[in-house]
Amino acid sequence: MQTALTLGAVGTSYTVVRYFSVYGEPQTVKPGSHSWVVAWFAARAALGLPLHLNGGGHQVRDLIHVDDVAEATIRAMVSAQTHTETVNIGTGVATSIRKVAELIRDHHPNAQFMETPMPPGDPLGGYAATRRMQAMLGWAPKVTVADGIRRYVEWLRKTPEAIPEWLDERVAQVAGAPR
């Protein structure tokens, strides 16, 4: 609404894009963040830490790879159909957090799951309605969650410095290693 009032009033074309759960290389985890489940699980699995399944991991997210987000954004910028419109950028597929953990474990067979309580306010999740996006952009996302996770795990293996030091230090403390 604010965008329409501000830009529409001066005749400027705009499109509002609503991104769902974006993931992919080179995303890395941040302290205290509960977002970016693929990055969190991949980093934890690489370090031999358990993957926390809050509330059993039954929450769902619409995970969309950053490559698909980039393409959708460019298409939304140049499509005449998106002028003054809001477009969801997602896959339209609900993927459970548990499924993400299982896909990570496919690449880290020793990864352990730890069932933890559901944090207050943690949303059960949802997924994008994408029919409009597909019609307006003439496009649908190409990267599957399984392929996107595979790509992320491979990138993280080639880029171990992407695992934050503070997460690595926690491993050293748990193992009793000197700092």
Salt bridges, closest charged atoms under 4 A:
GLU25 OE2 - HIS65 NE2 3.35
GLU25 OE2 - ARG151 NH2 3.54
ASP67 OD2 - HIS65 ND1 3.90
ASP67 OD2 - ARG151 NH2 2.30
GLU71 OE2 - ARG75 NE 2.97
GLU85 OE1 - ARG132 NH2 2.41
GLU115 OE2 - ARG98 NH2 2.44
ASP122 OD1 - ARG61 NH2 3.25
ASP147 OD1 - ARG150 NH2 2.39
GLU154 OE1 - ARG150 NH1 3.01
GLU169 OE1 - ARG179 NH2 3.53
